[in-house]
Amino acid sequence: MSKISKRASVVIPTTQEDKAITAAAKADPDAQPLTPKQLKAMVPLQTLRGRPKSMRPKQLVSVRYSQEVLEYFKSTGEGWQARMDSVLRAYVKRHSHLG
């Protein structure tokens, strides 16, 4: 048989209790209310998740490389794709007619 969970009931403070709680919170130097400037600067948590957006995002492409090239880069361990990108960037820099 399934058990019915008993939820704790929420007790709403009276107006007098609420005023006492608010006064105690305001008297605590470590729990001061946020200033309007602080409130304006707040950002929803969901916008802070994940990696920051790159100024120069990479593009997903499908490319065919020789087996020797792939075996070599994969044998260098984790991060082999970034190393491959680095080698190609260096090639572009050396062979670029723009600068």
C-alpha positions in Angstrom: 0.0 0.0 0.0 1.2 3.5 -0.8 1.9 5.9 2.0 0.3 9.3 1.9 2.9 11.9 2.7 1.9 14.6 5.2 3.0 18.0 4.2 3.8 20.6 6.8 1.2 23.2 6.9 2.3 26.8 6.3 1.6 29.2 9.2 1.1 32.8 8.1 2.4 35.2 10.7 0.1 37.8 12.2 0.6 41.4 11.3 2.3 42.0 14.7 4.6 39.0 14.2 5.4 40.1 10.6 6.4 43.6 11.9 8.6 42.0 14.5 10.3 39.7 11.9 10.8 42.7 9.6 12.3 44.8 12.3 14.7 42.0 13.4 15.8 41.5 9.8 16.5 45.3 9.3 18.5 45.4 12.5 20.8 42.6 11.3 23.8 44.3 9.6 24.5 41.2 7.5 20.9 41.1 6.1 20.3 44.6 4.8 17.8 45.2 2.0 19.2 45.5 -1.5 19.5 49.0 -2.9 17.6 50.0 -6.1 21.0 49.9 -7.9 21.7 46.3 -6.7 18.2 45.2 -7.7 18.5 46.7 -11.2 21.9 44.9 -11.6 20.4 41.5 -10.8 20.3 39.0 -13.7 18.1 35.9 -13.8 20.1 32.7 -13.0 19.1 31.0 -16.3 21.0 33.7 -18.3 24.2 32.9 -16.4 24.3 29.2 -17.1 26.7 27.6 -19.5 29.7 28.8 -21.3 29.9 32.5 -22.1 29.0 33.4 -25.7 32.1 33.6 -27.9 32.8 36.8 -29.8 34.0 34.5 -32.7 31.8 31.3 -32.5 33.0 28.2 -34.3 31.0 26.7 -37.0 29.9 23.1 -37.3 31.0 21.5 -40.6 31.4 18.1 -42.0 34.9 17.5 -43.3 36.8 14.3 -44.5 40.4 13.9 -43.4 42.8 11.1 -44.2 43.0 8.3 -41.7 46.6 9.1 -40.9 45.8 12.7 -39.9 42.9 11.6 -37.7 44.9 8.9 -36.0 47.7 11.3 -35.3 45.6 13.9 -33.7 43.4 11.4 -31.8 46.6 9.8 -30.4 47.6 13.1 -28.8 44.7 12.6 -26.3 41.8 14.8 -25.1 41.5 18.1 -26.8 42.7 16.8 -30.2 40.1 18.7 -32.1 41.3 22.0 -30.5 44.9 21.1 -31.4 43.8 20.4 -35.0 42.1 23.8 -35.1 45.2 25.5 -33.8 47.4 23.9 -36.5 45.0 25.0 -39.2 44.9 28.5 -37.8 48.7 28.7 -37.8 48.6 27.6 -41.4 46.1 30.2 -42.4 48.1 32.9 -40.6 51.3 31.9 -42.4 49.7 31.7 -45.8 47.3 34.7 -45.5 47.7 37.5 -48.1 45.8 39.8 -45.8 48.4 40.3 -43.1 
